Amino acid sequence: MKKIVKALLLGLNLLALTALSLSSHASETGSYQLDLPAQSCAESLTRLSEIADVMLLFPAKIAENIRANPVKGRYTLVEALDIMLDGTGLVGSFSDKNVLMISVDESKAVNKEKAMNTKKSLLSAIVGVLVGSGHHVAAQDTEEGSSYDSRVLEEVVVTARKRAESAMSIPESISAFSSSRLERNGIDGLTDVGNLVPNMFMSVRADGFPNVSIRGLGAFGNTQGVGFYVDDVQVFSGISSRVGDIDRIEVLKGPQGILYGGSNIGGAVKFVSKRPVPEEIHGRAKTKIGTDDYYDAEFALNAPIAGSWAARIFGYTLADDSFLTNPGTPGTNTDPDAGKRSDMGGRIAIAGNVTDRLSLYANLRYSHLDAPNNFWVRELDPDFDYPLTLDATRNPRHKKDSLFGTLELTYDLDAFTVTSLSSYFDADSARTVDLDLSPAFILGSESLHNYETITQEVRLTSTDDSPFQWLAGVYYMEHERDELSNLIMPPDTASPFRNYDQGSEQQAAFVNLTYRFDAIEVAGGARVNRWESSRTNLDTGLSGEQSETDLLFRGSLSWYFDEDSSLIYGVVAQGLEPGGFNLTNFTGSGSLFGFGPEEATSYEIGYKAQLLNDSMQFTLAGFYIDYDDRQFELTVADPNEQGVVEGIINAGDSTQWGVEGELQWQFSRAWSVSGGVGYLDASWDDGLVSPVNNTDLSGERPPQTPEWSGTASLDYSNQLNADMRVFGRLQLQYKAEVSTNAQFIDEPGDDFSLWENPSYTVVDFSLGARWKSWEFVFLVENLLDEDYYVDSGEFPNFDPTISQGSVIAATPEQVRRYSLSMEFSF
C-alpha cells in the first residue's frame, strides 16, 4: 500500500503541474532569463535567437571557432549580446528589417580585408533570409583562406558542481563524453566507459550492482563506493539496463561527499539525458546488427507541444545470443545460448515554462531485462584457459522490470533559483544461479528481489554575475531492498537461504561557496550527512540497526590564466560509504554481523589547459588518498566455532597516490588524437592482517587497483561536400594486472598460490559515412580478439568430482564482434 500511495502521489503531482503549465503563459517582457554557458558563439547565438524569437544572421566558420562569454541571469537582448560578445571581436546590430546581424568588429579585427569580405557576405545573405523560408538562423560561411582556425575541439558543458560549466574550467578531475563522442566510440555499456577512463576499473554485474573502483576507491561485490546518477538522481540498483537518449556522461573522480553525499567515496558517474526543446520536431531511428545474432534498434523523437512546452520520446530493444554457450552435457539444458540477453525499454520526458519564472522537467523511464545473472565460467587454476562455454545444468538468468521517474521544478528569483528534484524508483527481479558451475545438478539458487527508492532534494543556486557564487540545499533519501531466496538441491528440494528486509535512509544539508577575484578562485563546501541502516533476517528473526551523523568538507584554490583558457588548482575532499549489516551472525550473537562506514580524504593538484588556438585540451592531475576502514565482501572465520560467516567487513586502511593525464588534439581539419594514462600506487597500511587466514598484508596492493591504465585513439572525420562526411576511429584500451580476493584467502599449501587477474589490451575499429540524413557505421569490437576478464575471484567449490576446496569464478568479456548500424535523422 505504501508503494501504491507514493506512486499515485508522484503521478498526481506530474499531472497537476502539467495541466497548470498548459493553461499558463509566460509573461511578455523585454527581458529573458538566460543560462548560457561558455561555448562557441554559434551555439550561444543560436540559442539566444530561439529564446528571444528573433531572426539571426552570423558567419558560421568564425562564430563556431570563437568562444562566447557565459550569460546567466535576466537581461534584455541588447544586454545579453554585450555580455556574450565582449572581447570576442564580434559585434551585433539590428537591420531595418529587424534581423540581428553578427559581424566582425573592424576596429579590432586582425585582418581588415577579411572583415570587409565578411560584411559583404552578410549583406548578400540578408536578401536570401528575408525572401527565404523564415528560419531564425542563417549561418553564413566565409571565404576559403580565412585566417581563423577551424580546428576547435568540442567543448563539453557539465554540471559537476550542480551548475552548468565547462569541464575544462572546474578545479577537479572530470572525464566527460558528449553524445557525439559516445556515438563515435560505440559506447553502449559501463565496461566501455571504464576502459576509456584512466585509473577507473569497472565491469557490469547482471544483478544491477556494477563492480567499480576509481583511483582505488570503491570495491567489487555488494559494496559500491562509486555513485551512479541519472539526471542528478542517484540510482542504487537498475544501471544494468541501458540508459539511453543520453546527452553526455560525466565521470567525477575522487570523493564527492559535499554535493552528492554518501555512497560516492570514489566518485560519481553521471548520465545526463537529452532534454525536450520547443524549437522544432526532430528525431532519429537507428538499427544495428552484428555477429552472434546481435540486433539493436532505437528511436528518439522531440516534439514541440505549445509555446515553450515540448516532449521527448525514446524507445529501444536489444537481442543478443552472445558468444557464451552451454554444451548441454547433462542433457537437461535446452538452450545452448548461455549468455543470451534481451533488453527493452523507453523514456518519455516533458519540459516547459509553467509561468515566466517557474519551469518543469519530468522524466519517466521503464526497462525490462532478461539477461544472464553472474554468468561465471570456472577456472581450476590461475593459468587461465578463458573458456567460452558454461557447462552447467541450468543457465543463470536474471529477469528485471524497472520504473524510474523524476520531477524537476525550477523557480527563478532573479538573483538565484530554487530547484526541487524528486524521484521514485521501483524494480522487481527474479534470479537463478547454478552455484556449482558444473555439468551435474548439485547446488543452485532461486531468488526474488524488490527495490524501492525515494529521493528529494531542494537547492538554491545563485545566478547573478558577481564574483561570489553560492549553492545550498537539503536532501532526503529512503531506500528499501527485500529478498526471498532458496537454495535448490537434488531433486529440486528448496531450502531457505537469504530472506530479509533491508532499509537505509540519508538526510543531509549542504553548502558550496566560490569567490573569484581577478585570476584567483577560492571555493569551499560542507555537508552534514546523517545515515541510518537496518536489516532483518526473516528466517532467524535477528536484526540490526545503526546510524551516524558525519560532517564532510571540501576546499579548492584555483589560478586561471591565458584568458581563462588554463588553470592550476588544488583541492581537498572528503567522502564516506555508510555502514550496514550482513544477513548472518556469529554463533551466540543476538544481532546480525555489522560493518561500519568507510571514509576517505583526497588531496589533489592539477593543471588544465586549452592550447594551440583551442585545438588541444590537456589535463594533468596528481593525488594522494587516505582510505580508512575499507569495506570488502569476504568469507570470515567464525571465532566461536568451526565454520565461516560470509559478508562485508571493514578490512582495514590503505593509502593510494598516483598521477593521470588526458589529451585531445585536433591536429588537422580531418585528423585528431586523444588518450589518457593513469598510474596508481596503492598499498595496505602496516599491521593489516587478513581476517580469513591471518596473513600479514602490510604493503600489499589491494584488489582491483591496476598500477597502469591507459587509452589512445586516432580519429578521422572529413566533410567531402555539403551532403557527405566520412569518418573512422582506431582505439586502444589497456588495464594492468590486478590482485583479487585471493590475497585474503590463499596461503602456503592451499589449492593454488596467490594469483592476479592478468592485464589486457582491447582494440576497437570503426568506419562510417554520413550522407544527408543517413549514417552508416561498421564497427569491430575487440579487433584482436583478446581473451580477458575484468571480474574474477575465488569461489567455494561445490563439485565433488573436483578435490580442491575452491575454484576461480570469472566473467568473460566481449570477444571480437562485427556489427553494422544504420541511422536516419530528421
Disulfide bonds with the S-S distance in Angstrom:
none
